[in-house]
Amino acid sequence: MTRDYAVVTTHKHEVGEIIDCFEADWHRTAFSPGDHSHLIWCIGNGRQRLGQLIDESKHSLWLQNERYQDSIMIEHLVRAARRGVEIHVMARPPHKLKREQMNEGVSGLRILQDVGVKIHRLQHLKLHAKLLFANGNRAIIGSINLSPGSFDTRRELAIEVNDEHVTNRLHEIVRHDWANSKSLDLSDEGLLKELEKSDEDAPEDLALETSKDWKGKKH
């Protein structure tokens, strides 16, 4: 089973943006959502809009995302944590990351943990969701990973919602997922244990402190 989200919109201006994008992509012409787009686009205003939601969070911020690699997003989250926002992060475990995503993905999570952010992994569900949920009343849902590739090189789309019936349901889901998750051990020892079978170069790539019990590649 996979955790994911979808939003249906009938707002004319939002549907119109999607049609314009589809037509441009179909005809292989340039698409620009413009400075006043309602939806959140990559390549486009994605990094700015996600960063704005994080900056405007007052007391709580819930995130579900596969990857936490983008340094600018990490910067915004660190500032939120330092001003007292309670942040709950749900992420995929490191051994599920592709090798080329490992360094930035693990580093981003460890930086967040160092400033007091709580980081969990889902139990019995594959995390594919891309959700930012702020203050219990605003959410961004879409396809955007917190990674440079999503922001800078791919067509991605997200929508911000604040409808009470939607945000109430999201609040229920994130709390349920958190209760059915467990803390992600990002210590050197924890990472070595998790990556022992999947990445024999983990100590070198992640600059981890090994022990005599490490069973990975010996030099």
Buried (B, 14 or more C-beta within 10 A) or exposed (E): EEBBBEBEEEEEEBEEBBEBBEEEEEEEEEBEBEEEBBBBBBBBBBBEBBBBBBEEBEEBBBBBBBBBBBEBBBEBBBBBBEEEBBBBBBBBBBBBBEEEBBBBBBBBBBBBBEBEBBBBBBEEBEBBBBBBBBBBBBBBBBBBBBBBBBBEEBEBBBBBBEEEEBBEEBBEBBEEBBEEBEEBBBEBBBBBEBBBEBBBEBBEBBEBEEEEEBEBEEE
